[in-house]
Amino acid sequence: SYILIPRHSSENRKYIPFGFFSPDYIASDSCLFVANADLYLFGILTSAMHMTWVKYVCGRLKSDYRYSNTIVYNNYPFPENITDKQKQTVETCAQAVLDTRVKYPDSSLADLYDPLTMPPDLLKAHQKLDKAVDLCYRPQPFTSELNRIEYLFELYEKLTAPLLPTSKQKPAKRKNPQ
């Protein structure tokens, strides 16, 4: 299975419509994909937490999102030290999102994720997924998008700090006594 990520998506969407496909489908060059993906990863990437990251670090084409594996995905601070129960909850909620999509066979993902026509049950499934993903990061709820991005950048800084070289100060030059 793989997660299909459209390279471009409308800035008006609350969620980028990621796909979850079997290897029987071939991704086009207008998309990126994450190979060997599972429901947990799909759930994390289709959450409000990841969308907050997208909004702040993603490139733009005009005003639409231009998703990049090197800037967005590779730098995203995934939750650490999750429990089996948390992972299972995210997987269950992610499957509920996929199951809800199936109820609309005549609608494309673009139709389903249009902010004006998104089915209420799909929005509700995403909101449950959002809560499950949030709990993978911390037990307290996030109160705003600003609260989310501050948390993500703090986590990013913590994760990348060991990668930065530590600066060593040069010893002060001694003056020769004359």
MDTraj code that builds the backbone (N, CA, C; nanometers):
import mdtraj as md
import numpy as np

residues = "SER TYR ILE LEU ILE PRO ARG HIS SER SER GLU ASN ARG LYS TYR ILE PRO PHE GLY PHE PHE SER PRO ASP TYR ILE ALA SER ASP SER CYS LEU PHE VAL ALA ASN ALA ASP LEU TYR LEU PHE GLY ILE LEU THR SER ALA MET HIS MET THR TRP VAL LYS TYR VAL CYS GLY ARG LEU LYS SER ASP TYR ARG TYR SER ASN THR ILE VAL TYR ASN ASN TYR PRO PHE PRO GLU ASN ILE THR ASP LYS GLN LYS GLN THR VAL GLU THR CYS ALA GLN ALA VAL LEU ASP THR ARG VAL LYS TYR PRO ASP SER SER LEU ALA ASP LEU TYR ASP PRO LEU THR MET PRO PRO ASP LEU LEU LYS ALA HIS GLN LYS LEU ASP LYS ALA VAL ASP LEU CYS TYR ARG PRO GLN PRO PHE THR SER GLU LEU ASN ARG ILE GLU TYR LEU PHE GLU LEU TYR GLU LYS LEU THR ALA PRO LEU LEU PRO THR SER LYS GLN LYS PRO ALA LYS ARG LYS ASN PRO GLN".split()
xyz = np.array([
    [0.0837, -0.1195, 0.0000],
    [0.0000, 0.0000, 0.0000],
    [0.0876, 0.1250, 0.0000],
    [0.0327, 0.2325, -0.0505],
    [0.1063, 0.3581, -0.0494],
    [0.0094, 0.4743, -0.0284],
    [0.0656, 0.5834, 0.0204],
    [-0.0106, 0.7070, 0.0383],
    [0.0211, 0.7956, -0.0809],
    [-0.0837, 0.8408, -0.1474],
    [-0.0707, 0.9309, -0.2607],
    [-0.0853, 1.0740, -0.2107],
    [0.0113, 1.1571, -0.2448],
    [0.0110, 1.2970, -0.2005],
    [0.0090, 1.3863, -0.3238],
    [-0.0987, 1.4619, -0.3431],
    [-0.0987, 1.5535, -0.4570],
    [0.0065, 1.6621, -0.4359],
    [0.0815, 1.6930, -0.5397],
    [0.1843, 1.7978, -0.5285],
    [0.1217, 1.9346, -0.5033],
    [0.0017, 1.9556, -0.5589],
    [-0.0658, 2.0843, -0.5450],
    [-0.2051, 2.0610, -0.4903],
    [-0.2460, 2.1487, -0.4007],
    [-0.3802, 2.1389, -0.3444],
    [-0.4267, 2.2784, -0.3053],
    [-0.5554, 2.3000, -0.3125],
    [-0.6126, 2.4307, -0.2824],
    [-0.5852, 2.4724, -0.1384],
    [-0.5513, 2.5969, -0.1214],
    [-0.5298, 2.6517, 0.0131],
    [-0.6612, 2.6604, 0.0907],
    [-0.7739, 2.6484, 0.0232],
    [-0.9040, 2.6602, 0.0884],
    [-0.9478, 2.5327, 0.1591],
    [-0.8804, 2.4226, 0.1324],
    [-0.9178, 2.2950, 0.1953],
    [-0.8687, 2.2885, 0.3382],
    [-0.9527, 2.2293, 0.4225],
    [-0.9129, 2.2057, 0.5610],
    [-0.8117, 2.0906, 0.5673],
    [-0.8258, 1.9951, 0.4757],
    [-0.7362, 1.8791, 0.4678],
    [-0.6969, 1.8581, 0.3218],
    [-0.5706, 1.8285, 0.2986],
    [-0.5293, 1.7882, 0.1643],
    [-0.5832, 1.6466, 0.1434],
    [-0.6460, 1.6192, 0.0293],
    [-0.7029, 1.4854, 0.0076],
    [-0.5973, 1.3816, -0.0313],
    [-0.5294, 1.3273, 0.0685],
    [-0.4329, 1.2202, 0.0460],
    [-0.5088, 1.0937, 0.0091],
    [-0.4496, 1.0136, -0.0769],
    [-0.5097, 0.8852, -0.1118],
    [-0.4360, 0.7723, -0.0425],
    [-0.5033, 0.6597, -0.0286],
    [-0.4422, 0.5399, 0.0297],
    [-0.4727, 0.4269, -0.0678],
    [-0.3690, 0.3799, -0.1403],
    [-0.3909, 0.2879, -0.2505],
    [-0.3093, 0.1597, -0.2374],
    [-0.3594, 0.0561, -0.3030],
    [-0.2845, -0.0690, -0.3143],
    [-0.1873, -0.0544, -0.4311],
    [-0.0904, -0.1431, -0.4415],
    [0.0067, -0.1337, -0.5513],
    [-0.0549, -0.1548, -0.6901],
    [-0.1822, -0.1912, -0.6963],
    [-0.2494, -0.2106, -0.8252],
    [-0.2694, -0.0793, -0.8998],
    [-0.2580, 0.0325, -0.8294],
    [-0.2768, 0.1644, -0.8897],
    [-0.1407, 0.2309, -0.9081],
    [-0.1276, 0.3046, -1.0158],
    [-0.0014, 0.3714, -1.0460],
    [-0.0191, 0.5218, -1.0241],
    [0.0733, 0.5805, -0.9499],
    [0.0697, 0.7246, -0.9239],
    [0.1230, 0.7997, -1.0453],
    [0.0618, 0.9125, -1.0750],
    [0.1095, 0.9933, -1.1876],
    [0.2196, 1.0874, -1.1397],
    [0.2789, 1.1577, -1.2341],
    [0.3881, 1.2484, -1.1993],
    [0.3391, 1.3769, -1.1327],
    [0.2090, 1.3945, -1.1228],
    [0.1565, 1.5121, -1.0532],
    [0.1409, 1.4847, -0.9039],
    [0.1891, 1.3690, -0.8606],
    [0.1751, 1.3283, -0.7205],
    [0.3075, 1.2778, -0.6647],
    [0.3148, 1.2792, -0.5358],
    [0.4217, 1.2130, -0.4622],
    [0.3592, 1.0904, -0.3974],
    [0.4409, 0.9991, -0.3486],
    [0.3823, 0.8871, -0.2758],
    [0.4781, 0.8382, -0.1689],
    [0.4190, 0.7779, -0.0663],
    [0.4954, 0.7165, 0.0411],
    [0.4718, 0.5663, 0.0291],
    [0.5754, 0.4934, -0.0083],
    [0.5645, 0.3489, -0.0292],
    [0.5557, 0.2747, 0.1040],
    [0.4994, 0.1558, 0.0973],
    [0.4888, 0.0671, 0.2139],
    [0.4244, 0.1366, 0.3335],
    [0.3220, 0.2132, 0.3073],
    [0.2561, 0.2913, 0.4118],
    [0.1499, 0.2077, 0.4823],
    [0.1176, 0.2497, 0.6035],
    [0.0116, 0.1837, 0.6794],
    [-0.0936, 0.2870, 0.7209],
    [-0.1994, 0.2394, 0.7839],
    [-0.3080, 0.3285, 0.8249],
    [-0.2633, 0.4313, 0.9275],
    [-0.1701, 0.3947, 1.0131],
    [-0.1210, 0.4893, 1.1131],
    [-0.0579, 0.6112, 1.0441],
    [0.0313, 0.5859, 0.9493],
    [0.0971, 0.6962, 0.8783],
    [-0.0058, 0.7776, 0.7998],
    [-0.0990, 0.7100, 0.7349],
    [-0.2054, 0.7804, 0.6632],
    [-0.2825, 0.8711, 0.7602],
    [-0.3119, 0.8200, 0.8777],
    [-0.3847, 0.8987, 0.9780],
    [-0.3073, 1.0216, 1.0217],
    [-0.1790, 1.0063, 1.0456],
    [-0.0969, 1.1202, 1.0871],
    [-0.0945, 1.2261, 0.9767],
    [-0.0746, 1.1824, 0.8536],
    [-0.0616, 1.2776, 0.7431],
    [-0.1932, 1.3460, 0.7061],
    [-0.3051, 1.2852, 0.7357],
    [-0.4335, 1.3471, 0.7020],
    [-0.4958, 1.4188, 0.8206],
    [-0.4167, 1.4454, 0.9210],
    [-0.4675, 1.5103, 1.0428],
    [-0.4510, 1.6617, 1.0390],
    [-0.5220, 1.7277, 1.1278],
    [-0.5099, 1.8734, 1.1427],
    [-0.3685, 1.9108, 1.1874],
    [-0.3053, 1.8242, 1.2656],
    [-0.1693, 1.8521, 1.3118],
    [-0.0749, 1.8631, 1.1921],
    [-0.0816, 1.7672, 1.1023],
    [0.0049, 1.7723, 0.9844],
    [-0.0341, 1.8889, 0.8936],
    [-0.1619, 1.9165, 0.8820],
    [-0.2063, 2.0288, 0.7983],
    [-0.1545, 2.1618, 0.8534],
    [-0.1437, 2.1726, 0.9839],
    [-0.0866, 2.2939, 1.0417],
    [0.0581, 2.3093, 0.9961],
    [0.1335, 2.2005, 1.0003],
    [0.2723, 2.2014, 0.9534],
    [0.2769, 2.2417, 0.8058],
    [0.1883, 2.1829, 0.7260],
    [0.1820, 2.2140, 0.5829],
    [0.1610, 2.3638, 0.5624],
    [0.0672, 2.4211, 0.6337],
    [0.0343, 2.5633, 0.6152],
    [0.1533, 2.6550, 0.6418],
    [0.2395, 2.6153, 0.7341],
    [0.3501, 2.7033, 0.7727],
    [0.4803, 2.6761, 0.6982],
    [0.5021, 2.5538, 0.6493],
    [0.6320, 2.5253, 0.5870],
    [0.6229, 2.4894, 0.4392],
    [0.5059, 2.4607, 0.3913],
    [0.4877, 2.4173, 0.2526],
    [0.5146, 2.5313, 0.1561],
    [0.5677, 2.4963, 0.0403],
    [0.5822, 2.5948, -0.0659],
    [0.4461, 2.6295, -0.1237],
    [0.4445, 2.7268, -0.2094],
    [0.3184, 2.7712, -0.2700],
    [0.3349, 2.7837, -0.4206],
    [0.2251, 2.7574, -0.4894],
    [0.2137, 2.7846, -0.6314],
    [0.0949, 2.8782, -0.6418],
    [0.1221, 3.0035, -0.6698],
    [0.0262, 3.1121, -0.6486],
    [-0.0049, 3.1079, -0.4997],
    [-0.1279, 3.0762, -0.4614],
    [-0.1566, 3.0675, -0.3180],
    [-0.1838, 2.9233, -0.2741],
    [-0.1869, 2.8289, -0.3687],
    [-0.2134, 2.6892, -0.3359],
    [-0.0900, 2.6216, -0.2773],
    [-0.1147, 2.5163, -0.1992],
    [-0.0051, 2.4401, -0.1405],
    [0.0717, 2.3661, -0.2491],
    [0.2022, 2.3644, -0.2370],
    [0.2883, 2.2812, -0.3218],
    [0.3663, 2.1918, -0.2269],
    [0.3150, 2.0714, -0.2090],
    [0.3712, 1.9769, -0.1127],
    [0.5055, 1.9264, -0.1626],
    [0.6001, 1.9163, -0.0717],
    [0.7344, 1.8703, -0.1057],
    [0.7778, 1.7644, -0.0057],
    [0.8341, 1.6562, -0.0576],
    [0.8846, 1.5534, 0.0329],
    [1.0045, 1.6037, 0.1130],
    [1.0872, 1.6887, 0.0528],
    [1.2082, 1.7332, 0.1214],
    [1.1822, 1.8428, 0.2243],
    [1.0868, 1.9289, 0.1977],
    [1.0612, 2.0384, 0.2917],
    [0.9526, 2.0021, 0.3935],
    [0.8438, 1.9444, 0.3474],
    [0.7306, 1.9178, 0.4363],
    [0.7446, 1.7816, 0.5052],
    [0.7443, 1.6762, 0.4270],
    [0.7407, 1.5407, 0.4828],
    [0.8669, 1.5054, 0.5614],
    [0.9819, 1.5251, 0.5024],
    [1.1065, 1.4843, 0.5686],
    [1.1363, 1.5628, 0.6953],
    [1.0796, 1.6806, 0.7091],
    [1.1053, 1.7635, 0.8265],
    [0.9922, 1.7622, 0.9283],
    [0.8864, 1.6895, 0.8986],
    [0.7714, 1.6867, 0.9890],
    [0.8070, 1.6139, 1.1185],
    [0.7817, 1.6750, 1.2318],
    [0.8115, 1.6087, 1.3597],
    [0.6997, 1.5111, 1.3999],
    [0.7165, 1.3867, 1.3609],
    [0.6192, 1.2834, 1.3949],
    [0.6168, 1.2623, 1.5461],
    [0.5036, 1.2140, 1.5994],
    [0.4978, 1.1906, 1.7443],
    [0.5980, 1.0835, 1.7862],
    [0.6472, 1.0980, 1.9075],
    [0.7454, 1.0036, 1.9608],
    [0.6827, 0.9212, 2.0720],
    [0.7363, 0.8038, 2.0917],
    [0.6992, 0.7195, 2.2063],
    [0.5487, 0.6970, 2.2195],
    [0.4843, 0.6661, 2.1076],
    [0.3411, 0.6397, 2.1160],
    [0.3179, 0.4977, 2.1659],
    [0.2045, 0.4772, 2.2276],
    [0.1690, 0.3445, 2.2785],
    [0.0977, 0.2655, 2.1687],
    [0.0887, 0.1351, 2.1878],
    [0.0149, 0.0517, 2.0933],
    [-0.1311, 0.0950, 2.0864],
    [-0.1856, 0.1342, 2.2004],
    [-0.3253, 0.1778, 2.2052],
    [-0.3444, 0.3063, 2.1227],
    [-0.2531, 0.4013, 2.1363],
    [-0.2613, 0.5253, 2.0583],
    [-0.2523, 0.4961, 1.9090],
    [-0.1597, 0.4092, 1.8710],
    [-0.1438, 0.3739, 1.7299],
    [-0.2704, 0.3083, 1.6773],
    [-0.3260, 0.2167, 1.7544],
    [-0.4481, 0.1467, 1.7129],
    [-0.5645, 0.2444, 1.6978],
    [-0.5742, 0.3408, 1.7874],
    [-0.6815, 0.4406, 1.7789],
    [-0.6678, 0.5240, 1.6525],
    [-0.5458, 0.5660, 1.6206],
    [-0.5225, 0.6425, 1.4972],
    [-0.5589, 0.5575, 1.3758],
    [-0.5185, 0.4306, 1.3753],
    [-0.5502, 0.3418, 1.2629],
    [-0.7014, 0.3240, 1.2464],
    [-0.7707, 0.3069, 1.3564],
    [-0.9170, 0.2906, 1.3519],
    [-0.9839, 0.4155, 1.2965],
    [-0.9395, 0.5309, 1.3424],
    [-0.9967, 0.6573, 1.2945],
    [-0.9611, 0.6831, 1.1481],
    [-0.8402, 0.6473, 1.1074],
    [-0.8001, 0.6634, 0.9680],
    [-0.8851, 0.5740, 0.8783],
    [-0.9112, 0.4523, 0.9244],
    [-0.9967, 0.3620, 0.8469],
    [-1.1382, 0.4182, 0.8373],
    [-1.1851, 0.4828, 0.9425],
    [-1.3184, 0.5451, 0.9401],
    [-1.3253, 0.6562, 0.8350],
    [-1.2164, 0.7306, 0.8189],
    [-1.2111, 0.8336, 0.7136],
    [-1.2230, 0.7662, 0.5768],
    [-1.1466, 0.6610, 0.5553],
    [-1.1520, 0.5901, 0.4270],
    [-1.2894, 0.5280, 0.4030],
    [-1.3482, 0.4695, 0.5085],
    [-1.4808, 0.4088, 0.4958],
    [-1.5870, 0.5130, 0.4626],
    [-1.5725, 0.6312, 0.5186],
    [-1.6685, 0.7383, 0.4903],
    [-1.6561, 0.7838, 0.3456],
    [-1.5356, 0.7921, 0.2956],
    [-1.5154, 0.8304, 0.1550],
    [-1.5859, 0.7336, 0.0599],
    [-1.5826, 0.6046, 0.0940],
    [-1.6416, 0.5017, 0.0083],
    [-1.7931, 0.5214, -0.0060],
    [-1.8539, 0.5859, 0.0886],
    [-1.9989, 0.6112, 0.0828],
    [-2.0370, 0.7049, -0.0313],
    [-1.9385, 0.7685, -0.0918],
    [-1.9622, 0.8673, -0.1980],
    [-1.8902, 0.8254, -0.3268],
    [-1.9345, 0.7156, -0.3877],
    [-1.8624, 0.6623, -0.5053],
    [-1.8638, 0.7537, -0.6274],
    [-1.9605, 0.8434, -0.6346],
    [-1.9676, 0.9325, -0.7504],
    [-1.8920, 1.0632, -0.7299],
    [-1.8260, 1.0766, -0.6156],
    [-1.7521, 1.2002, -0.5846],
    [-1.6025, 1.1749, -0.5906],
    [-1.5318, 1.2678, -0.6501],
    [-1.3853, 1.2602, -0.6510],
    [-1.3338, 1.3101, -0.5164],
    [-1.2055, 1.2883, -0.4913],
    [-1.1463, 1.3432, -0.3685],
    [-1.1543, 1.4950, -0.3688],
    [-1.1404, 1.5546, -0.4864],
    [-1.1522, 1.7007, -0.4969],
    [-1.2913, 1.7457, -0.4531],
    [-1.3936, 1.6714, -0.4940],
    [-1.5308, 1.7045, -0.4524],
    [-1.5493, 1.6849, -0.3022],
    [-1.5000, 1.5725, -0.2517],
    [-1.5185, 1.5398, -0.1095],
    [-1.4498, 1.6402, -0.0178],
    [-1.3390, 1.6977, -0.0638],
    [-1.2625, 1.7889, 0.0212],
    [-1.2815, 1.9360, -0.0148],
    [-1.3795, 1.9631, -0.0985],
    [-1.4167, 2.1016, -0.1270],
    [-1.4793, 2.1580, 0.0009],
    [-1.4300, 2.2706, 0.0515],
    [-1.4818, 2.3222, 0.1786],
    [-1.6317, 2.3537, 0.1762],
    [-1.6863, 2.3776, 0.0579],
    [-1.8293, 2.4091, 0.0494],
    [-1.9173, 2.2856, 0.0383],
    [-1.8592, 2.1732, -0.0044],
    [-1.9406, 2.0535, -0.0259],
    [-1.8922, 1.9309, 0.0521],
    [-1.7962, 1.9464, 0.1411],
    [-1.7452, 1.8322, 0.2177],
    [-1.8592, 1.7714, 0.2996],
    [-1.8842, 1.6425, 0.2824],
    [-1.9932, 1.5797, 0.3578],
    [-1.9693, 1.5901, 0.5089],
    [-2.0741, 1.6202, 0.5845],
    [-2.0599, 1.6350, 0.7301],
    [-2.0037, 1.5108, 0.7990],
    [-2.0394, 1.3913, 0.7503],
    [-1.9871, 1.2704, 0.8152],
    [-1.8375, 1.2525, 0.7891],
    [-1.7886, 1.3003, 0.6747],
    [-1.6452, 1.2950, 0.6471],
    [-1.5713, 1.3937, 0.7374],
    [-1.6269, 1.5115, 0.7536],
    [-1.5673, 1.6105, 0.8432],
    [-1.5627, 1.5564, 0.9863],
    [-1.6696, 1.4920, 1.0285],
    [-1.6753, 1.4347, 1.1635],
    [-1.5706, 1.3234, 1.1813],
    [-1.5537, 1.2406, 1.0776],
    [-1.4518, 1.1347, 1.0837],
    [-1.3127, 1.1957, 1.0959],
    [-1.2880, 1.3042, 1.0234],
    [-1.1585, 1.3724, 1.0332],
    [-1.1393, 1.4336, 1.1721],
    [-1.2425, 1.4892, 1.2293],
    [-1.2313, 1.5497, 1.3621],
    [-1.1974, 1.4445, 1.4682],
    [-1.2530, 1.3251, 1.4553],
    [-1.2174, 1.2152, 1.5475],
    [-1.0713, 1.1758, 1.5282],
    [-1.0296, 1.1689, 1.4021],
    [-0.8900, 1.1372, 1.3716],
    [-0.7982, 1.2442, 1.4298],
    [-0.8374, 1.3704, 1.4169],
    [-0.7569, 1.4800, 1.4705],
    [-0.7346, 1.4638, 1.6204],
    [-0.8387, 1.4283, 1.6931],
    [-0.8258, 1.4088, 1.8380],
    [-0.7321, 1.2932, 1.8699],
    [-0.7433, 1.1846, 1.7934],
    [-0.6560, 1.0689, 1.8156],
    [-0.5098, 1.1041, 1.7891],
    [-0.4844, 1.1789, 1.6830],
    [-0.3468, 1.2191, 1.6495],
    [-0.2942, 1.3161, 1.7555],
    [-0.3760, 1.4112, 1.7955],
    [-0.3338, 1.5068, 1.8991],
    [-0.2864, 1.4334, 2.0248],
    [-0.3577, 1.3279, 2.0619],
    [-0.3215, 1.2531, 2.1832],
    [-0.1901, 1.1767, 2.1676],
    [-0.1450, 1.1579, 2.0461],
    [-0.0131, 1.0966, 2.0236],
    [0.0983, 1.1947, 2.0570],
    [0.0674, 1.3230, 2.0528],
    [0.1668, 1.4260, 2.0818],
    [0.1676, 1.4649, 2.2294],
    [0.0476, 1.4797, 2.2874],
    [0.0400, 1.5170, 2.4285],
    [-0.1031, 1.4973, 2.4776],
    [-0.1205, 1.4848, 2.6085],
    [-0.2562, 1.4609, 2.6613],
    [-0.3458, 1.5854, 2.6630],
    [-0.2869, 1.7041, 2.6662],
    [-0.3675, 1.8266, 2.6688],
    [-0.4144, 1.8607, 2.5277],
    [-0.5366, 1.9076, 2.5143],
    [-0.5836, 1.9461, 2.3802],
    [-0.5132, 2.0717, 2.3297],
    [-0.5019, 2.0814, 2.2001],
    [-0.4480, 2.2019, 2.1378],
    [-0.5634, 2.2996, 2.1238],
    [-0.5418, 2.4222, 2.1647],
    [-0.6507, 2.5196, 2.1676],
    [-0.6611, 2.6040, 2.0417],
    [-0.5570, 2.6029, 1.9593],
    [-0.5591, 2.6830, 1.8372],
    [-0.4519, 2.6323, 1.7417],
    [-0.4595, 2.6805, 1.6186],
    [-0.3569, 2.6457, 1.5208],
    [-0.2211, 2.7006, 1.5644],
    [-0.2215, 2.8192, 1.6222],
    [-0.0973, 2.8781, 1.6720],
    [-0.0365, 2.7894, 1.7803],
    [-0.1200, 2.7357, 1.8672],
    [-0.0754, 2.6446, 1.9724],
    [-0.0117, 2.5197, 1.9108],
    [-0.0705, 2.4710, 1.8053],
    [-0.0183, 2.3524, 1.7367],
    [0.1191, 2.3800, 1.6740],
    [0.1300, 2.4910, 1.6000],
    [0.2553, 2.5165, 1.5287],
    [0.3679, 2.5490, 1.6259],
    [0.3383, 2.6165, 1.7340],
    [0.4413, 2.6411, 1.8358],
    [0.4923, 2.5092, 1.8905],
    [0.4018, 2.4170, 1.9186],
    [0.4399, 2.2860, 1.9706],
    [0.5248, 2.2105, 1.8674],
    [0.4807, 2.2110, 1.7423],
    [0.5546, 2.1393, 1.6387],
    [0.6945, 2.1970, 1.6169],
    [0.7067, 2.3298, 1.6174],
    [0.8400, 2.3888, 1.5988],
    [0.9303, 2.3623, 1.7195],
    [0.8742, 2.3589, 1.8398],
    [0.9544, 2.3225, 1.9570],
    [1.0028, 2.1785, 1.9451],
    [0.9146, 2.0896, 1.9007],
    [0.9527, 1.9499, 1.8822],
    [1.0576, 1.9371, 1.7719],
    [1.0390, 2.0102, 1.6640],
    [1.1347, 2.0094, 1.5539],
    [1.2719, 2.0562, 1.6033],
    [1.2729, 2.1627, 1.6797],
    [1.3990, 2.2146, 1.7324],
    [1.4667, 2.1122, 1.8223],
    [1.3890, 2.0450, 1.9056],
    [1.4446, 1.9424, 1.9936],
    [1.5022, 1.8263, 1.9128],
    [1.4324, 1.7875, 1.8078],
    [1.4774, 1.6747, 1.7256],
    [1.6009, 1.7077, 1.6429],
    [1.6128, 1.8328, 1.5994],
    [1.7244, 1.8687, 1.5116],
    [1.8454, 1.9240, 1.5865],
    [1.8300, 1.9630, 1.7104],
    [1.9421, 2.0202, 1.7864],
    [2.0653, 1.9297, 1.7873],
    [2.0502, 1.7978, 1.8061],
    [2.1703, 1.7125, 1.8050],
    [2.2407, 1.7075, 1.6690],
    [2.1738, 1.7502, 1.5638],
    [2.2341, 1.7471, 1.4305],
    [2.3218, 1.8680, 1.4028],
    [2.3056, 1.9714, 1.4831],
    [2.3802, 2.0945, 1.4615],
    [2.5155, 2.0870, 1.5300],
    [2.6180, 2.1375, 1.4648],
    [2.7501, 2.1347, 1.5292],
    [2.7526, 2.2291, 1.6492],
    [2.8204, 2.1859, 1.7504],
    [2.8345, 2.2740, 1.8657],
    [2.9512, 2.3669, 1.8380],
    [2.9335, 2.4912, 1.8673],
    [3.0409, 2.5868, 1.8399],
    [3.1368, 2.5888, 1.9588],
    [3.2608, 2.5746, 1.9273],
    [3.3635, 2.5801, 2.0308],
    [3.4304, 2.7160, 2.0225],
    [3.4403, 2.7770, 2.1353],
    [3.5059, 2.9068, 2.1368],
    [3.6570, 2.8871, 2.1329],
    [3.7197, 2.9713, 2.0558],
    [3.8650, 2.9645, 2.0492],
    [3.9211, 3.0202, 2.1797],
    [4.0250, 2.9578, 2.2274],
    [4.0845, 3.0122, 2.3499],
    [4.1392, 3.1517, 2.3253],
    [4.1266, 3.2314, 2.4255],
    [4.1750, 3.3706, 2.4145],
    [4.3262, 3.3694, 2.3941],
    [4.3718, 3.4569, 2.3082],
    [4.5158, 3.4666, 2.2827],
    [4.5820, 3.5312, 2.4038],
    [4.6908, 3.4719, 2.4417],
    [4.7672, 3.5283, 2.5539],
    [4.8643, 3.6302, 2.5002],
    [4.8758, 3.7330, 2.5732],
    [4.9746, 3.8338, 2.5362],
    [5.1089, 3.7920, 2.5917],
    [5.2120, 3.8086, 2.5116],
    [5.3465, 3.7760, 2.5582],
    [5.3951, 3.8843, 2.6541],
    [5.4368, 3.8415, 2.7729],
    [5.4911, 3.9439, 2.8653],
    [5.6292, 3.9870, 2.8157],
    [5.6502, 4.1106, 2.7991],
    [5.7789, 4.1599, 2.7532],
    [5.8336, 4.2633, 2.8435],
])
top = md.Topology()
chain = top.add_chain()
for i, resn in enumerate(residues, 1):
    res = top.add_residue(resn, chain, resSeq=i)
    for name in ("N", "CA", "C"):
        top.add_atom(name, md.element.get_by_symbol(name[0]), res)
traj = md.Trajectory(xyz[None], top)
